[in-house]
Each structure stands twice: as structure tokens, then as C-alpha cells.
Amino acid sequence: MTGLAPGAAVVLPGEDSARPGALDAWLGDEAARDVVAEASDVLGRDVVPWWGDPLNLCDPVTAHLAAVVTGVAGHRSLVAAGLQPVVVAGHGVGEYAALVAAGALPLDQVVAFVDWRAEALSHAPRPSCAGMAAVVGPGAGEVARSVVAELGAGGGLTVASLDGPAQVVLSGSREELEQARAAVTAAGLDMVRLRGRAACHGPLMRSVADHLAAPLADLDWSVPDVPVVPNADGRPTRDPDQLARCLRAHLTSPVQWEATSQALVGAGATWVVEVGPAPTLGPLIRQVHPDLPLLLATGPGALTPIAVPEPALTGPAPTGGER
């Protein structure tokens, strides 16, 4: 992959990107194999067959780990092949992959922490009691904020992810989401419940965030090689203290992905590479930057343009959802 143009941003998706065999595609590259070997050592088992089984990826813990390790492996493979990113970002748990990829955190500590974090999420309100749902359509942000203002006072309903102009995710209790559905539908938009997802990025995660505060404080931070755009504020930075503050707020703050899409270009990106088996973040970035070149990296040397989607649900949130 010689002769790559400068000005690349690399974006790393969250657990919705986990697919059987997604990691295998990178195993022909030494840099990626080193990542896989280190993750396997930390977790005490060979992750390749573990994450190759589709039934295993139904477990949120497995999906979180697979997304993070695959993202780091893909990024290191691309860099070894000559890619020189100017900025890195990750969506949801993908932020942990971005922090490792940029050199802000060591891989072994992040793999261990993400394992612990995913287990801690099992103590949050169960998906049968609370969860997430995507509001999809023009003006999704305005509609979602209006619904939260009307229904969310004193409760757990909140805007959890500002993905783009046409997609915003809500989190809250099952009853709150059902009430929100009626209001969203009345406004002429669609609402898609995200199966199996905990009610992240809102007040219902406070107890989990408190539980994780001590292990978060033990992470060893470094100045990253390139800026990272944290989910909590959508502003690129190489300041480890700022990155740590944003990571502490990660579970209880909305994902500022629309702001992140803006920030990538502001940080000097002239094209974007998404690492993953299928486009999830690229379509969201295209909502903000319709003409920005977007490529999908599925393996070493496998860079393909992300096509302009037909008008439909886009991005990571509605994947696997239910109306």
C-alpha cells in the first residue's frame, strides 16, 4: 500500500462492527498478528477461534473485545504498510481502540480494562428493562431533544449519541423508550430499538461508571502520536489529561459523533479510512461531509471506497435493531 495520500483520518467502530472472521482477515500481516498474540496472552486464550464463532459474538463481552482488538490490529497493519494518519477516532467502545492505536494507552491494559468494563455493564439495567433506540430521519437531533425535554424530566431518558444530522440515539428505560416511540412517530420519523444494548451514555450508567473509576485511574497514559477525538467532547487533542477526563465521562455522556465528523476535517483530514468488515461509521460521516472520500479497510491492502448509500437506515446504531 505504498503511495498513500497524506491527510488520512482513521475511524474505529464499536461492538456493532464485530463479525465472525473479521479479525482473521488481518492475520496475514505481522503487525496485526502481534496485536492478536498480545490480546490472547492478556485474556488467557486464543482469541481467533473464540471470535470466529458467531454464537460467541452474541455475548456483549466478546463483541466489545473483538471490536477493540480488530480495530487496533487493522490500524497497526495500515500504519506498517505506510499509512500516516493525522487524527484517529472511535465510536463507543471503539474509542478505546483509538486510544491504543494513537499511542495514548498500552494495548494490554486496555484489553484487560475493556474485558472488565463489559462485565460491569452486565450489572446495569437489563436490556429487557432499559436500552437504546435510534431516531432516524431528517432533523433527528431536534426531534430527539424535544422528546427528551418533554418526557425525560427526572427520569433516565436521554440523548445517548449524536451520530449525524439524520440519526440520534436515545437511551432510557423500556417504558420511556416506548413513550418516546409514540412522540417520534408522531413527528414523522422512525425509531429503531437496538436489541441487546445496555442504556449506555446516560444517567442509568452512573453506578457502572463509579465502579470503573478505580481501574480507569490505574491506566498508564502517554502523549499520543496523533490527536484523538474523544466521544465526550468531539474535540481532537493530544493532551493525556484531557483524554483521561473524557474517558471517565464516557459511559455517562452522549457520544458526540457528528461533532467528531466535523473535527476530523478540522484536524487536517482530507480522506477517511474506516477499519472493519462493513461500513458503519462512514455513512454517518457522509451525513456531515457528503463529498469527503471514505474508504473501508477490511484487511491488509484491502481498501475499498464506501459507496453512497440508498436512503435508508445508516451507521452503527440501527444495525440489528427492531422497530
LODO-303819 format. One record per residue (C-alpha): z, y, x; residue number from 1; residue in three letters. Coordinates in nm, 2 decimals, always signed. Last residue first. Example, Ala and Ser with C-alpha at 12.3 -4.5 7.8 and 13.67 -1.06 7.14 Angstrom:
SITE       up    north     east   gugu   marba
SITE    +0.71    -0.11    +1.37      2     Ser
SITE    +0.78    -0.45    +1.23      1     Ala
END
This chain:
SITE       up    north     east   gugu   marba
SITE    +1.52    -0.13    -3.90    323     Arg
SITE    +1.58    -0.37    -3.61    322     Glu
SITE    +1.56    -0.32    -3.24    321     Gly
SITE    +1.43    -0.54    -2.97    320     Gly
SITE    +1.29    -0.25    -2.78    319     Thr
SITE    +1.39    +0.07    -2.98    318     Pro
SITE    +1.57    +0.23    -2.68    317     Ala
SITE    +1.36    +0.16    -2.38    316     Pro
SITE    +1.06    +0.38    -2.45    315     Gly
SITE    +0.82    +0.42    -2.73    314     Thr
SITE    +0.80    +0.34    -3.10    313     Leu
SITE    +0.45    +0.40    -3.22    312     Ala
SITE    +0.16    +0.64    -3.19    311     Pro
SITE    -0.07    +0.44    -2.95    310     Glu
SITE    +0.05    +0.45    -2.60    309     Pro
SITE    -0.12    +0.64    -2.31    308     Val
SITE    -0.17    +0.37    -2.04    307     Ala
SITE    +0.08    +0.33    -1.76    306     Ile
SITE    -0.14    +0.31    -1.45    305     Pro
SITE    -0.10    +0.00    -1.24    304     Thr
SITE    +0.08    -0.05    -0.90    303     Leu
SITE    +0.10    -0.41    -0.79    302     Ala
SITE    +0.12    -0.40    -0.41    301     Gly
SITE    +0.46    -0.57    -0.41    300     Pro
SITE    +0.56    -0.64    -0.77    299     Gly
SITE    +0.57    -0.50    -1.12    298     Thr
SITE    +0.53    -0.13    -1.02    297     Ala
SITE    +0.42    +0.08    -1.32    296     Leu
SITE    +0.23    +0.41    -1.26    295     Leu
SITE    +0.25    +0.74    -1.43    294     Leu
SITE    +0.03    +1.04    -1.36    293     Pro
SITE    +0.17    +1.35    -1.53    292     Leu
SITE    -0.07    +1.48    -1.80    291     Asp
SITE    +0.16    +1.44    -2.11    290     Pro
SITE    +0.47    +1.56    -1.93    289     His
SITE    +0.76    +1.56    -2.18    288     Val
SITE    +0.65    +1.28    -2.41    287     Gln
SITE    +0.49    +1.12    -2.11    286     Arg
SITE    +0.84    +1.08    -1.95    285     Ile
SITE    +0.94    +0.88    -2.25    284     Leu
SITE    +0.63    +0.66    -2.22    283     Pro
SITE    +0.71    +0.60    -1.85    282     Gly
SITE    +1.07    +0.50    -1.91    281     Leu
SITE    +1.00    +0.16    -2.08    280     Thr
SITE    +0.67    +0.04    -1.92    279     Pro
SITE    +0.68    -0.34    -1.86    278     Ala
SITE    +0.79    -0.57    -1.58    277     Pro
SITE    +0.99    -0.30    -1.40    276     Gly
SITE    +0.98    -0.03    -1.14    275     Val
SITE    +0.85    +0.30    -1.28    274     Glu
SITE    +0.65    +0.51    -1.03    273     Val
SITE    +0.60    +0.88    -1.11    272     Val
SITE    +0.34    +1.14    -1.00    271     Trp
SITE    +0.35    +1.50    -0.88    270     Thr
SITE    +0.73    +1.50    -0.81    269     Ala
SITE    +0.86    +1.82    -0.65    268     Gly
SITE    +1.22    +1.84    -0.77    267     Ala
SITE    +1.11    +2.05    -1.07    266     Gly
SITE    +0.87    +1.77    -1.16    265     Val
SITE    +1.16    +1.52    -1.17    264     Leu
SITE    +1.38    +1.77    -1.34    263     Ala
SITE    +1.18    +1.78    -1.66    262     Gln
SITE    +1.19    +1.41    -1.70    261     Ser
SITE    +1.57    +1.43    -1.63    260     Thr
SITE    +1.61    +1.69    -1.90    259     Ala
SITE    +1.45    +1.45    -2.15    258     Glu
SITE    +1.67    +1.17    -2.01    257     Trp
SITE    +2.00    +1.34    -2.06    256     Gln
SITE    +2.20    +1.03    -2.13    255     Val
SITE    +2.49    +1.13    -2.35    254     Pro
SITE    +2.84    +1.14    -2.20    253     Ser
SITE    +3.12    +0.88    -2.25    252     Thr
SITE    +2.99    +0.59    -2.03    251     Leu
SITE    +2.85    +0.82    -1.75    250     His
SITE    +3.14    +1.06    -1.72    249     Ala
SITE    +3.28    +0.89    -1.40    248     Arg
SITE    +2.92    +0.86    -1.28    247     Leu
SITE    +2.87    +1.23    -1.32    246     Cys
SITE    +3.17    +1.32    -1.11    245     Arg
SITE    +3.06    +1.07    -0.84    244     Ala
SITE    +2.71    +1.23    -0.83    243     Leu
SITE    +2.87    +1.57    -0.80    242     Gln
SITE    +3.10    +1.46    -0.52    241     Asp
SITE    +2.81    +1.28    -0.34    240     Pro
SITE    +2.60    +1.60    -0.34    239     Asp
SITE    +2.23    +1.50    -0.30    238     Arg
SITE    +2.15    +1.65    -0.64    237     Thr
SITE    +1.89    +1.65    -0.92    236     Pro
SITE    +2.00    +1.79    -1.25    235     Arg
SITE    +2.00    +1.58    -1.57    234     Gly
SITE    +2.37    +1.64    -1.65    233     Asp
SITE    +2.52    +1.30    -1.74    232     Ala
SITE    +2.23    +1.08    -1.66    231     Asn
SITE    +2.24    +1.17    -1.29    230     Pro
SITE    +1.91    +1.28    -1.12    229     Val
SITE    +1.92    +1.15    -0.76    228     Val
SITE    +1.81    +1.37    -0.47    227     Pro
SITE    +1.67    +1.19    -0.16    226     Val
SITE    +1.83    +1.02    +0.14    225     Asp
SITE    +2.16    +1.01    -0.04    224     Pro
SITE    +2.48    +1.17    +0.11    223     Val
SITE    +2.72    +0.88    +0.12    222     Ser
SITE    +2.98    +0.74    -0.13    221     Trp
SITE    +3.21    +0.45    -0.09    220     Asp
SITE    +3.33    +0.32    -0.43    219     Leu
SITE    +3.71    +0.30    -0.47    218     Asp
SITE    +3.73    +0.57    -0.74    217     Ala
SITE    +3.50    +0.38    -0.96    216     Leu
SITE    +3.73    +0.08    -0.94    215     Pro
SITE    +4.02    +0.30    -1.06    214     Ala
SITE    +3.83    +0.47    -1.34    213     Ala
SITE    +3.70    +0.16    -1.50    212     Leu
SITE    +3.98    +0.10    -1.75    211     His
SITE    +3.96    +0.47    -1.85    210     Asp
SITE    +3.59    +0.44    -1.91    209     Ala
SITE    +3.65    +0.13    -2.12    208     Val
SITE    +3.91    +0.32    -2.33    207     Ser
SITE    +3.68    +0.62    -2.37    206     Arg
SITE    +3.37    +0.41    -2.48    205     Met
SITE    +3.40    +0.49    -2.85    204     Leu
SITE    +3.38    +0.86    -2.76    203     Pro
SITE    +3.01    +0.84    -2.67    202     Gly
SITE    +2.77    +0.72    -2.41    201     His
SITE    +2.78    +0.35    -2.51    200     Cys
SITE    +2.83    +0.20    -2.86    199     Ala
SITE    +2.76    -0.16    -2.74    198     Ala
SITE    +2.41    -0.30    -2.78    197     Arg
SITE    +2.35    -0.64    -2.94    196     Gly
SITE    +2.06    -0.53    -3.15    195     Arg
SITE    +1.95    -0.17    -3.13    194     Leu
SITE    +1.92    -0.03    -3.48    193     Arg
SITE    +1.59    +0.15    -3.54    192     Val
SITE    +1.58    +0.48    -3.74    191     Met
SITE    +1.25    +0.63    -3.86    190     Asp
SITE    +1.19    +0.99    -3.95    189     Leu
SITE    +1.12    +1.16    -4.28    188     Gly
SITE    +1.43    +1.37    -4.31    187     Ala
SITE    +1.55    +1.15    -4.59    186     Ala
SITE    +1.51    +0.85    -4.36    185     Thr
SITE    +1.74    +1.03    -4.10    184     Val
SITE    +2.00    +1.10    -4.37    183     Ala
SITE    +2.00    +0.75    -4.50    182     Ala
SITE    +2.01    +0.60    -4.15    181     Arg
SITE    +2.31    +0.82    -4.06    180     Ala
SITE    +2.52    +0.67    -4.33    179     Gln
SITE    +2.43    +0.32    -4.20    178     Glu
SITE    +2.51    +0.44    -3.84    177     Leu
SITE    +2.85    +0.57    -3.95    176     Glu
SITE    +2.93    +0.24    -4.13    175     Glu
SITE    +2.84    +0.04    -3.82    174     Arg
SITE    +3.05    +0.26    -3.60    173     Ser
SITE    +2.89    +0.50    -3.36    172     Gly
SITE    +2.60    +0.56    -3.12    171     Ser
SITE    +2.29    +0.76    -3.18    170     Leu
SITE    +1.97    +0.75    -2.97    169     Val
SITE    +1.70    +1.02    -2.96    168     Val
SITE    +1.33    +0.98    -2.95    167     Gln
SITE    +1.04    +1.21    -3.03    166     Ala
SITE    +1.11    +1.51    -2.80    165     Pro
SITE    +1.25    +1.27    -2.53    164     Gly
SITE    +1.53    +1.03    -2.44    163     Asp
SITE    +1.83    +1.24    -2.55    162     Leu
SITE    +2.08    +0.95    -2.54    161     Ser
SITE    +2.41    +0.90    -2.70    160     Ala
SITE    +2.41    +1.16    -2.98    159     Val
SITE    +2.74    +1.10    -3.15    158     Thr
SITE    +2.91    +0.91    -3.43    157     Leu
SITE    +3.27    +0.82    -3.33    156     Gly
SITE    +3.46    +1.01    -3.60    155     Gly
SITE    +3.64    +1.34    -3.65    154     Gly
SITE    +3.32    +1.52    -3.75    153     Ala
SITE    +3.03    +1.28    -3.72    152     Gly
SITE    +2.86    +1.30    -4.06    151     Leu
SITE    +2.72    +1.65    -4.10    150     Glu
SITE    +2.71    +1.76    -3.73    149     Ala
SITE    +2.60    +1.41    -3.63    148     Val
SITE    +2.31    +1.43    -3.88    147     Val
SITE    +2.21    +1.77    -3.77    146     Ser
SITE    +2.21    +1.66    -3.40    145     Arg
SITE    +1.99    +1.36    -3.49    144     Ala
SITE    +1.74    +1.57    -3.69    143     Val
SITE    +1.71    +1.83    -3.42    142     Glu
SITE    +1.67    +1.57    -3.15    141     Gly
SITE    +1.42    +1.36    -3.34    140     Ala
SITE    +1.19    +1.66    -3.40    139     Gly
SITE    +0.88    +1.44    -3.42    138     Pro
SITE    +0.97    +1.08    -3.47    137     Gly
SITE    +1.22    +0.81    -3.37    136     Val
SITE    +1.60    +0.81    -3.42    135     Val
SITE    +1.72    +0.52    -3.21    134     Ala
SITE    +2.03    +0.32    -3.31    133     Ala
SITE    +2.34    +0.22    -3.12    132     Met
SITE    +2.65    +0.01    -3.18    131     Gly
SITE    +2.97    -0.05    -3.37    130     Ala
SITE    +3.14    -0.32    -3.58    129     Cys
SITE    +2.89    -0.61    -3.54    128     Ser
SITE    +2.81    -0.48    -3.20    127     Pro
SITE    +3.17    -0.54    -3.10    126     Arg
SITE    +3.40    -0.24    -3.03    125     Pro
SITE    +3.45    -0.22    -2.66    124     Ala
SITE    +3.62    -0.51    -2.48    123     His
SITE    +3.29    -0.67    -2.40    122     Ser
SITE    +3.21    -0.35    -2.22    121     Leu
SITE    +3.46    -0.45    -1.95    120     Ala
SITE    +3.25    -0.75    -1.86    119     Glu
SITE    +2.95    -0.52    -1.80    118     Ala
SITE    +3.16    -0.29    -1.59    117     Arg
SITE    +3.30    -0.58    -1.37    116     Trp
SITE    +2.95    -0.71    -1.30    115     Asp
SITE    +2.83    -0.35    -1.25    114     Val
SITE    +3.11    -0.30    -1.00    113     Phe
SITE    +3.04    -0.61    -0.79    112     Ala
SITE    +2.67    -0.53    -0.78    111     Val
SITE    +2.75    -0.16    -0.69    110     Val
SITE    +2.99    -0.25    -0.41    109     Gln
SITE    +2.74    -0.49    -0.25    108     Asp
SITE    +2.45    -0.25    -0.28    107     Leu
SITE    +2.61    +0.04    -0.10    106     Pro
SITE    +2.62    +0.38    -0.27    105     Leu
SITE    +2.43    +0.71    -0.22    104     Ala
SITE    +2.14    +0.55    -0.03    103     Gly
SITE    +1.86    +0.66    -0.27    102     Ala
SITE    +1.80    +0.30    -0.39    101     Ala
SITE    +2.18    +0.24    -0.43    100     Val
SITE    +2.22    +0.55    -0.65     99     Leu
SITE    +1.90    +0.47    -0.84     98     Ala
SITE    +2.02    +0.11    -0.92     97     Ala
SITE    +2.35    +0.25    -1.05     96     Tyr
SITE    +2.15    +0.49    -1.27     95     Glu
SITE    +1.96    +0.19    -1.41     94     Gly
SITE    +2.28    +0.12    -1.60     93     Val
SITE    +2.16    +0.39    -1.84     92     Gly
SITE    +1.83    +0.53    -1.72     91     His
SITE    +1.77    +0.56    -1.35     90     Gly
SITE    +1.65    +0.85    -1.13     89     Ala
SITE    +1.50    +0.90    -0.79     88     Val
SITE    +1.35    +1.20    -0.61     87     Val
SITE    +1.10    +1.28    -0.33     86     Val
SITE    +0.99    +0.92    -0.29     85     Pro
SITE    +0.82    +0.81    +0.03     84     Gln
SITE    +0.62    +0.50    -0.04     83     Leu
SITE    +0.51    +0.32    +0.27     82     Gly
SITE    +0.53    -0.05    +0.21     81     Ala
SITE    +0.89    -0.06    +0.31     80     Ala
SITE    +0.96    +0.21    +0.05     79     Val
SITE    +0.79    +0.00    -0.22     78     Leu
SITE    +0.99    -0.31    -0.13     77     Ser
SITE    +1.31    -0.11    -0.13     76     Arg
SITE    +1.24    +0.03    -0.47     75     His
SITE    +1.15    -0.31    -0.62     74     Gly
SITE    +1.46    -0.47    -0.48     73     Ala
SITE    +1.68    -0.19    -0.61     72     Val
SITE    +1.53    -0.21    -0.96     71     Gly
SITE    +1.55    -0.58    -0.97     70     Thr
SITE    +1.92    -0.57    -0.86     69     Val
SITE    +2.01    -0.32    -1.13     68     Val
SITE    +1.81    -0.47    -1.42     67     Ala
SITE    +1.93    -0.83    -1.33     66     Ala
SITE    +2.30    -0.72    -1.32     65     Leu
SITE    +2.28    -0.54    -1.66     64     His
SITE    +2.09    -0.83    -1.82     63     Ala
SITE    +2.34    -1.09    -1.69     62     Thr
SITE    +2.64    -0.90    -1.82     61     Val
SITE    +2.46    -0.84    -2.16     60     Pro
SITE    +2.41    -1.21    -2.21     59     Asp
SITE    +2.07    -1.27    -2.37     58     Cys
SITE    +1.94    -1.28    -2.02     57     Leu
SITE    +2.09    -1.63    -1.98     56     Asn
SITE    +1.87    -1.76    -2.26     55     Leu
SITE    +1.56    -1.63    -2.09     54     Pro
SITE    +1.63    -1.83    -1.78     53     Asp
SITE    +1.48    -1.66    -1.47     52     Gly
SITE    +1.80    -1.46    -1.42     51     Trp
SITE    +2.01    -1.76    -1.31     50     Trp
SITE    +1.72    -1.92    -1.13     49     Pro
SITE    +1.68    -1.61    -0.91     48     Val
SITE    +2.05    -1.51    -0.90     47     Val
SITE    +2.16    -1.78    -0.66     46     Asp
SITE    +2.53    -1.79    -0.70     45     Arg
SITE    +2.85    -1.64    -0.56     44     Gly
SITE    +2.80    -1.29    -0.71     43     Leu
SITE    +2.83    -1.10    -0.39     42     Val
SITE    +2.63    -1.35    -0.19     41     Asp
SITE    +2.36    -1.36    -0.46     40     Ser
SITE    +2.34    -0.98    -0.45     39     Ala
SITE    +2.29    -0.99    -0.08     38     Glu
SITE    +2.02    -1.25    -0.09     37     Ala
SITE    +1.83    -1.06    -0.37     36     Val
SITE    +1.84    -0.74    -0.17     35     Val
SITE    +1.72    -0.92    +0.14     34     Asp
SITE    +1.44    -1.08    -0.06     33     Arg
SITE    +1.32    -0.74    -0.17     32     Ala
SITE    +1.29    -0.61    +0.19     31     Ala
SITE    +1.11    -0.94    +0.28     30     Glu
SITE    +0.84    -0.91    +0.01     29     Asp
SITE    +0.71    -1.22    -0.16     28     Gly
SITE    +1.02    -1.22    -0.38     27     Leu
SITE    +0.92    -0.92    -0.58     26     Trp
SITE    +0.75    -1.10    -0.87     25     Ala
SITE    +1.05    -1.33    -0.89     24     Asp
SITE    +1.27    -1.05    -1.01     23     Leu
SITE    +1.08    -1.00    -1.33     22     Ala
SITE    +1.08    -1.38    -1.39     21     Gly
SITE    +1.27    -1.37    -1.72     20     Pro
SITE    +1.28    -1.01    -1.84     19     Arg
SITE    +1.54    -0.74    -1.80     18     Ala
SITE    +1.39    -0.40    -1.88     17     Ser
SITE    +1.63    -0.33    -2.17     16     Asp
SITE    +1.91    -0.35    -1.92     15     Glu
SITE    +1.83    -0.02    -1.77     14     Gly
SITE    +1.52    +0.14    -1.62     13     Pro
SITE    +1.45    +0.26    -1.27     12     Leu
SITE    +1.25    +0.57    -1.20     11     Val
SITE    +1.08    +0.66    -0.87     10     Val
SITE    +0.94    +1.01    -0.82      9     Ala
SITE    +0.64    +1.03    -0.59      8     Ala
SITE    +0.53    +1.36    -0.42      7     Gly
SITE    +0.32    +1.22    -0.14      6     Pro
SITE    +0.00    +1.02    -0.20      5     Ala
SITE    +0.00    +0.66    -0.09      4     Leu
SITE    -0.23    +0.59    +0.20      3     Gly
SITE    -0.10    +0.24    +0.27      2     Thr
SITE    +0.00    +0.00    +0.00      1     Met
END
